Amino acid sequence: IFCSSAAANEDAIKLNETLRTQEKILEKNLPELQSEAEGMVMEMRNRELSMQEKIAQDELKNAEDLLDKVKKLFGEPSEKNEDLKNEVRDKLANYHSKVDDAQDLLREATSKIWEADRLSAFN
C-alpha cells in the first residue's frame, strides 16, 4: 500500500508540475495564442465563405442560363402567339364591324324596296 501510495503521490507531483508548466506557458503566450486562434478562425471563415461564394456564383450563372433557355423556348413564342392573337382579334373586330355595316345597308335597301313597291302600287 505504501509503494502504491508513494507512486500515486509521485504521479500527482509530476502531474501538478506539468500542469503548472502548461499554465505558465499559457499565461505567457495567452495573447499570442488568442491572436493565432483568431487568425485561424478568420482564415477558416474566409475559405469557407469564398467556397460558398464560388458555389453561389456558379448556381447564379446556371439559374441565369436556365432563365435564358426558358425565355427562348417559351417566352418568345408566347409573345409571338400573343401578338398573333391580338392581330386576329383586331381583324375579327374589323370584319364584325363591316358585317354590321352591311346588315344596316341591307335593312335600308329592303326598306327602300318596300317603299318603292308601295309607291308603284299607288301609281
Stockholm file with secondary structure:
# STOCKHOLM 1.0

chainA/1-123         IFCSSAAANEDAIKLNETLRTQEKILEKNLPELQSEAEGMVMEMRNRELSMQEKIAQDELKNAEDLLDKVKKLFGEPSEKNEDLKNEVRDKLANYHSKVDDAQDLLREATSKIWEADRLSAFN
#=GR chainA/1-123 SS CHHHHHHHHHHHHHHHHHHHHHHHHHHHHHHHHHHHHHHHHHHHHHHHHHHHHHHHHHHHHHHHHHHHHHIIIIIHHHHHHHHHHHHHHHHHHHHHHHHHHHHHHHHHHHHHHHHHHHHHHHC
#=GC SS_cons         CHHHHHHHHHHHHHHHHHHHHHHHHHHHHHHHHHHHHHHHHHHHHHHHHHHHHHHHHHHHHHHHHHHHHHIIIIIHHHHHHHHHHHHHHHHHHHHHHHHHHHHHHHHHHHHHHHHHHHHHHHC
//
